[in-house]
């Protein structure tokens, strides 16, 4: 599947293994957390600090979730439906995904690869 590992693929198709929040968390690197917080504060238009940059991935086994991911409607929907990710949903792609795909086309590409691989 092009290097994408299922448990590091968010429900929406974004690759958690490439996420700066997850990378900073795994490295337990407070300096990197500060850099990511500054960058994402601008990107998301919301003030973030280093302690906000803590996550085990969308589907990771740990309990830490970046606050944006905790509030993610796509993640909540996928979890409620018990899906591996949105690629297997009967409503794929829903309006929430289409909105995300406009900003993150790589998410669509990841989910499409998953759909093809599953046959």
N, C-alpha and C positions, 0 to 999 in steps of 0.2 A: 504494500500500500504506500509506496513512495516514502518510506522511512517513518510513517506515522504509526505510533504505538497506541492501541485502543485506549488503554487506561490513561493516556496523556492527551487524548482528544476530548475537548469539551463537547457538551451536547450539541452546541451550535456549529461545531467543525473547526473552531480555532484550536491550534496546537498548543497545549499547555507547556509542552517541553521546550517551546521557544519563547514563552512568556517571561519578561524581565522580572515580574513579581515572584513567580515560582523559582526562577534561577537565583534570585537574591535570597529567598527563603531557604532553599536547599543548601546554599553556601553559608547560611547564617552570617551574612556580610552586612553589617549595619551601614557601612559607607555606601555600598551599592544600593541598599534600601533608600538611603537619603537621596541619591542620584535619581533613582526611579520615582520616588515621591515627587521630586521637583518636576521631572519630565511629565509624569502623568497628571499632576495638578494642572498643568497647562493644557494637556491633551483632553482631559475630562472636564475642565472648567470647574474643578472642585478642589479645595485645599486638602492636600494629603501630607502626612509626615511619615517618617521612617517606620513607626510602629504600625502604620496602616498597611505596610508592604510585607504581608505575611500570608502565605497560602500553600496548601498541599495539592492544588490542582482541582479542577472542576469535579472530577470523579475519583480523586485520590483518597486513600484510606484514612489519612489524618483528618483532624477536625478543623484545621485552620483554613479559612476562605477569605480571599480579598473581599472587602466590603461590597464592591461593585458586583462581584460574582454571587455573593450571598443574596443580593436583591435581584438577581437576573431572572426575568420572567421565562426566558428560554430554558434555563437550567431547571427552574421549578417545574415547568411543564414536563420536561423529559424525565425528571425524577418521579413526578406524580404518575406518569404513564409506565414507569419501570423500563424505560428504553436504554439501550447501549448508547445511542446518540440519536439525533434527529433524522439521520439518513434512513432509519428503519420505521419512521412514523408514517401512518396512513395519510396524514395531512401534509406530508413533505412536498414542497416547501411552503410553510405557512407564511402569513404576512410578517410575523416577527423576524423570521429568517430572511425573507426578501429584503427587509430594511437593513439588517446586518450585512447581508451580502453586498449591498451597495457600497458600504464602507470597508468591508473586509472580504474581497473576492476569493482570497485563499481559503476561507472557511467553506465556501461552496465547493471549491475544487477538492478539498479534503473529504467532504461528505460524499461527493460524486464518486471519488475513488473508492470509498468505503462501500457504496452501493454496488459498484461494478464488481468489487472483490467478493461480495456476498452472493452475487449472481441473482 
